[in-house]
Amino acid sequence: MGVRKRERAEQIKEANKQIAFAKLNNCPTSPRKMRLVADLVRGEKVERALQILKFSQKEASNRLEKLLLSAIANWQAKNEDASIEDAELFVKEIRVDGGSMLKRLRPAPQGRAHRIRKRSNHVTLVLGANNNTQS
């Protein structure tokens, strides 16, 4: 029984070497605006995703580009002997969730007030490698 568990743990460890992730929490951009940019790079190869983010006009693209570079660095830390070009890294999963909301009141005419909701988001980016053989 112990041997099987150990073998399974080694298989999981090898599978985890193929993926790397990075998280961006409490980013002060609305989740809807961030999802527009995230949809552009979902499923793309890392080199192409970096180019898309670099030349995108949206403000959220700068933050996602930085997050993607962080995920690449995390993958390199896990796989020091492998090269990025041989691994064929791609954006396996990118998820944008709503974060905390700052609620403010703005004065309105006739003694009323309008509620201002300053939204934030959390982004989780997972990279995967296409090749299955590590040398």
SVG drawing of the C-alpha trace seen along z (x, -y; Angstrom):
<svg xmlns="http://www.w3.org/2000/svg" viewBox="-35 -70 55 72">
<polyline fill="none" stroke="black" stroke-width="0.4" points="0.0,0.0 2.8,-2.4 4.6,-1.8 1.6,-2.6 1.0,-5.9 4.7,-6.8 4.5,-6.0 1.3,-8.1 2.9,-11.0 5.8,-10.9 3.4,-10.9 1.6,-13.9 4.9,-15.7 5.9,-15.1 2.6,-16.4 2.9,-19.5 6.3,-20.3 4.5,-20.8 2.3,-23.6 3.0,-26.9 0.6,-29.6 0.6,-33.1 -2.1,-35.1 -3.0,-38.8 -5.2,-39.8 -7.2,-43.0 -6.4,-44.5 -8.2,-47.9 -9.9,-47.2 -13.5,-46.0 -13.7,-42.3 -15.6,-43.0 -12.8,-45.1 -10.1,-42.6 -12.1,-39.7 -12.0,-41.5 -8.2,-41.3 -8.0,-37.9 -10.2,-36.4 -7.6,-37.6 -4.8,-35.4 -6.7,-32.4 -5.3,-29.2 -2.5,-31.2 1.2,-30.3 3.2,-32.3 5.2,-34.2 2.0,-35.2 0.2,-36.1 3.1,-38.5 2.9,-40.2 -0.9,-40.6 -0.7,-42.1 2.3,-44.4 0.4,-46.0 -3.1,-46.1 -4.4,-49.6 -6.2,-48.6 -4.9,-49.4 -5.6,-45.9 -3.1,-44.5 -0.1,-46.0 -1.1,-44.2 -1.8,-40.9 1.5,-41.1 3.4,-41.5 1.4,-38.5 2.2,-36.4 5.9,-37.2 5.7,-36.2 4.1,-32.8 6.9,-32.2 9.5,-32.9 7.6,-30.5 7.8,-27.8 11.5,-28.4 12.1,-28.1 10.4,-24.7 12.2,-23.5 15.7,-24.9 17.1,-22.4 14.4,-22.8 14.2,-25.7 11.0,-27.7 11.3,-27.3 11.4,-23.4 8.6,-23.3 6.1,-25.2 4.4,-26.9 0.8,-28.1 -1.9,-29.8 -3.8,-26.8 -6.3,-28.7 -6.9,-32.3 -9.7,-33.1 -10.9,-36.5 -13.0,-36.6 -14.6,-39.6 -12.7,-41.0 -13.7,-43.3 -15.7,-46.4 -15.1,-49.9 -18.5,-51.6 -18.7,-55.4 -21.5,-57.9 -21.6,-60.7 -23.8,-63.7 -26.8,-64.0 -29.4,-66.8 -32.2,-67.5 -30.4,-65.9 -30.1,-62.5 -26.9,-60.4 -25.8,-58.0 -23.8,-54.9 -20.4,-54.5 -19.0,-51.0 -15.3,-50.8 -14.7,-47.2 -11.6,-45.1 -10.7,-41.6 -8.6,-38.5 -6.8,-37.0 -5.4,-33.4 -3.2,-32.4 -2.1,-28.8 0.6,-27.9 0.9,-24.4 3.7,-22.8 2.9,-20.9 5.9,-18.5 5.7,-15.5 9.3,-14.5 11.8,-16.3 15.5,-15.9"/>
</svg>
